[in-house]
Amino acid sequence: SQAPICNLSLSSSSQSPARHSHIEMAACKFLFRYSISFLKLSTLRIETCTPSLFFPGHRLLSHTSGFKLKSYQRPYASIPAAVSVQYPEEEEEDNETKQTSVRDLIWRNSNDDVSSFMKMERRLIIDPHSNSRFPYLDKFKTGDTFLTSREVLDAVEPSLMELRKERFRNVVNNRTYSVCLVVEGLSDAGNVSAVFRSADALGFQSVHVVSLDSRKRYREHRHVSMGAEKWLDIELWDTTEECFEVLKSRGYRIATTHLGMETVSVYDMDWSQPTAIVVGNEGRGISEEALKLSDMHCSIPMKGMVDSFNVSVASGILMHHAVCDRTTRLGAHGDLTSEEKQILLAEFSLRHSRSSISIAEEYAKRKIAASPKL
């Protein structure tokens, strides 16, 4: 920890000793401040943080003097503060992206909506009297031709690892469209991500999102959803009325979660019936419009001093109870037919990666080339 050596020659011998001392001290401070940028501080460990910190020299030598320290907190965990470095370019990036809509939580980019996740052709109208609300046709459009789900699987499956194919089969066997989740007006993108993750984990394929208008950055919450939105059928709605109208046309009863006198316990509901369960804003709860347009109000019985759950926790409880109730009544939560399972398998295979789409397109070209010319 020796002090830095300052060797400063003065161009003029006429300057006073006090002036010389002032200039020398300024030079020493300058050299000392920037000399640490060339040290590998890999041995520096913060008692409250497990990993060691390394500050690359080229990042510290910025146009600002020195570097800034700010407190760092790991999301969704209670840990002491640790030291991190905030660089100027990161501040500029924050300013550029802070206006990004929360819809980016669901959209891969600002020019593409969630329908881009859905590869197989979808039904324009779902029969409300049918026992199934399955939305897909047995068609995948590529260029000027269509492939069936069987052809898609024949094309793509050889490129997938056996472990991945087995995972797809297990997921499809436990999927349902008979119960779907609606999130209305959530303002916390982290809660939306957590809801997606729970829906996927519990076997719910259909999720509806109404009136998301908060300004949040998706990448801050990507670790929460764990990419679940890639495997769900997510539909966006501008208004509650429009969402409920479509859901009712598909044969769903609308059940809004509400703390009131005229509510039904979720434990007394028959979840074997097609149901759209609605959860509301973190602070305001379900909107008055949703309460008015719904078919029933339901609640989770509370046994403690507080009278509400976090919205993502409440969603998880509701969906888990629906799974348990449906398994008791029907023998299983998943209720897709063999044909629907094959179509959803093809859908997942196409969503797996961009190369899957390319492989299916090449398969279609060979199919056209092999077809007899009329």
Disulfide bonds with the S-S distance in Angstrom:
Cys6-Cys28 2.06
